């Protein structure tokens, strides 16, 4: 399948183009300047692959959690392309994509995004399976996830901050920082994206609401 995938929910912005003939990828640590880059980068990949936009069979975006603005940009762009070309829009959760590349890790995998005030968008994985809900959680709560003496791989753009917050709570010899923790997740998105109800996943304790999520979708439709 020829699919164009947008990863816009953290400061590391990435776009992947997968076709039967090959794979093209671009990544920029852009500091949330995604709106000015997203269509330019997509066009560049299509040109490199000698693919016309009309030949796309699907488009994908990251569902969240992550930057509120980044989620909205990804959905608005992907929805616009999908509707213009009458092709499926697919999504996958951010944390699933971050954990995807660590399926072979012999222990716990904890992807994280800084949610500010020493809290994190995070979830717990092992052997490629998610073991916890998607959370907006402090390090003290994450520390309670770990049983036994298994190694813990910290990945995602929040990993360095989370490591520092966990050091007083978890044996630091158990924790390993993923060397690829700040890589874009568009390639994993291309593999994991599924057709699903088009609904952003914006995880926040106490503050999230159905109305707010619906408003994000409506704003995306207006772009």
Beta strands, then each sheet from edge to edge (+ up, - down):
strand 1: 3-7
strand 2: 12-19
strand 3: 22-29
strand 4: 58-62
strand 5: 88-92
strand 6: 107-114
strand 7: 119-122
strand 8: 125-126
strand 9: 129-130
strand 10: 135-138
strand 11: 151-155
strand 12: 175-177
strand 13: 194-195
sheet 1: 3+ 2- 1+ 4+ 5+ 13-
sheet 2: 9+ 8- 6+ 7- 10+
sheet 3: 9+ 8- 6+ 11+ 12+
end
